[in-house]
Amino acid sequence: MTTTTHRTEAGTESSTTAGTGRTTASLRMWSLLVVLALLSLMLAPAASGSRAVGCSAPQPGNSTTRASRLVNRFFVLLEHKDQAGLQRFLSPGFQVQRADGSGAAKKEYLANLATINQFQITQLRATRAGGALVVRYLAQVEGVANGKPYTPGPAPRLSVFVWNGLRWQLAAHANFNPLTG
């Protein structure tokens, strides 16, 4: 095999091996493209905020402890009307179902946040399967919802959190009327 070296106008040097017709410069470029393609495939799921392939949810020792932190974080973000925090905390597919029968998706929910003066969470129970954490609890909230004073006493709630590959997000939340005797 004969190797011939070529110099281009830009000063780049490449060599051609007789019989293959490939230059070392083109092989380097091809290798660089393959590496960049692989990197983009590995980083794309994390950058998009979607569930990353192969990134399982962290394994907490106790799902109820994790759930308690997440539920309290949601209510604190709501209490402070932290739009930016809620934007990150709520899943893109977030849905809420209210005790009065109304519901909303993420955009509508963020546009009409309830006012929470104080809250207390009790009787929290959680179950987990893979990247889903389902939590039921009682929430005693004093505030204003849909323009109406809201103080129903301890009312049942159901919240569903999903692992997006990077963090837990609230995907669904439901309020129920308190039980009356």
C-alpha positions in Angstrom: 0.0 0.0 0.0 1.2 3.5 -0.9 0.5 6.5 1.3 0.3 9.9 -0.2 0.2 13.1 1.8 -1.8 16.1 0.6 -1.8 19.7 1.8 -4.9 21.8 1.3 -5.2 25.6 0.8 -6.2 26.0 4.4 -3.0 24.2 5.5 -4.8 21.0 6.6 -2.8 17.9 5.9 -4.4 14.6 5.0 -3.1 11.4 3.7 -4.6 8.8 1.4 -3.8 5.2 1.5 -3.7 3.6 -2.0 -6.5 1.0 -2.4 -8.8 2.5 0.2 -9.4 6.0 -1.1 -10.1 7.3 2.4 -8.2 10.2 3.9 -7.3 10.4 7.5 -9.0 13.8 7.7 -12.3 12.3 6.5 -11.9 9.4 9.0 -11.3 11.9 11.8 -14.4 13.9 10.8 -16.5 10.7 10.6 -15.3 9.7 14.1 -16.1 13.1 15.5 -19.6 13.0 14.0 -20.3 9.5 15.5 -19.1 10.7 19.0 -21.2 13.9 18.8 -24.3 11.8 17.7 -23.8 9.4 20.6 -23.4 12.3 23.1 -26.6 14.0 21.9 -28.5 10.8 22.2 -27.3 10.3 25.8 -28.0 13.9 26.9 -31.2 14.7 25.0 -33.6 13.0 27.5 -32.2 14.8 30.5 -32.2 18.2 28.7 -35.9 17.8 27.5 -37.2 17.2 31.1 -38.8 13.9 29.9 -38.3 10.7 31.6 -34.8 9.6 30.9 -34.3 6.0 29.7 -32.5 3.9 32.2 -32.7 6.5 35.0 -34.7 4.8 37.7 -36.2 6.8 40.6 -34.2 7.0 43.7 -34.9 4.2 46.2 -36.1 5.8 49.4 -36.0 3.8 52.6 -39.6 4.8 53.3 -42.0 6.0 50.6 -44.2 7.8 53.2 -41.2 10.0 54.3 -40.5 10.9 50.7 -44.2 11.5 50.1 -44.6 13.7 53.2 -41.7 16.0 52.0 -43.2 16.3 48.5 -46.8 17.0 49.7 -45.5 19.6 52.1 -43.3 21.2 49.4 -46.4 21.5 47.1 -48.4 23.2 49.8 -45.5 25.6 50.7 -45.0 26.5 47.1 -48.8 27.2 46.8 -48.9 29.1 50.1 -46.1 31.4 48.8 -47.7 31.6 45.3 -44.3 30.6 44.0 -45.1 30.5 40.2 -41.5 29.6 39.2 -41.3 26.9 41.8 -44.7 25.4 40.9 -43.8 25.6 37.2 -40.8 23.3 37.9 -42.6 21.1 40.5 -45.7 20.4 38.4 -45.4 17.8 35.7 -46.1 19.0 32.1 -49.2 16.7 32.1 -50.5 18.0 35.5 -54.2 17.8 36.2 -56.2 19.0 39.3 -59.7 17.9 40.3 -61.4 20.1 42.8 -64.1 19.2 45.4 -66.5 21.6 43.7 -66.3 19.6 40.5 -64.0 22.0 38.6 -60.7 20.9 37.2 -57.7 22.4 35.4 -54.5 21.5 33.5 -51.2 23.0 34.4 -51.5 26.3 32.5 -55.0 27.0 33.9 -54.0 26.0 37.4 -51.0 28.3 37.5 -53.1 31.2 36.2 -55.6 30.8 39.1 -53.8 29.7 42.2 -55.7 29.3 45.5 -54.7 31.5 48.4 -53.5 29.4 51.4 -53.2 31.2 54.8 -52.3 28.0 56.7 -52.4 24.2 56.2 -51.9 21.0 58.1 -51.3 17.6 56.7 -52.3 14.4 58.6 -53.0 10.7 58.1 -50.6 10.5 55.1 -50.2 7.1 53.4 -48.1 6.4 50.3 -47.5 3.6 47.9 -45.0 3.4 45.2 -44.5 1.4 42.0 -41.4 2.3 39.9 -41.5 5.9 39.0 -45.0 6.6 40.5 -45.6 7.7 44.0 -49.3 7.8 45.0 -50.2 9.6 48.2 -53.5 10.0 50.1 -53.9 12.2 53.1 -56.1 14.7 54.9 -55.3 18.4 54.5 -56.8 21.1 56.7 -56.5 24.3 54.7 -57.7 27.9 55.5 -57.7 30.2 52.5 -59.5 31.2 49.3 -60.2 28.9 46.3 -61.9 30.1 43.1 -62.7 33.4 44.9 -64.5 31.7 47.7 -63.4 31.4 51.4 -62.2 27.8 52.0 -62.1 26.3 55.4 -63.7 22.9 55.1 -61.8 21.1 57.9 -59.7 18.1 57.2 -60.5 17.1 53.6 -59.3 14.0 51.8 -56.6 14.6 49.1 -54.9 12.4 46.5 -51.6 13.4 44.9 -49.7 11.4 42.3 -46.0 12.2 41.8 -43.9 10.9 38.9 -40.1 10.6 38.5 -39.0 12.4 35.3 -35.5 11.0 35.3 -34.1 14.0 37.3 -36.6 14.8 40.0 -40.1 14.1 41.4 -43.0 16.1 39.9 -46.6 16.4 40.8 -48.7 14.8 38.0 -52.2 14.8 39.5 -53.9 16.3 42.6 -57.5 15.8 43.7 -59.5 17.5 46.5 -62.5 15.8 48.0 -65.2 17.2 50.3 -64.7 16.4 53.9 -66.9 13.7 55.4 -70.0 14.9 57.2 -72.0 12.8 59.6 
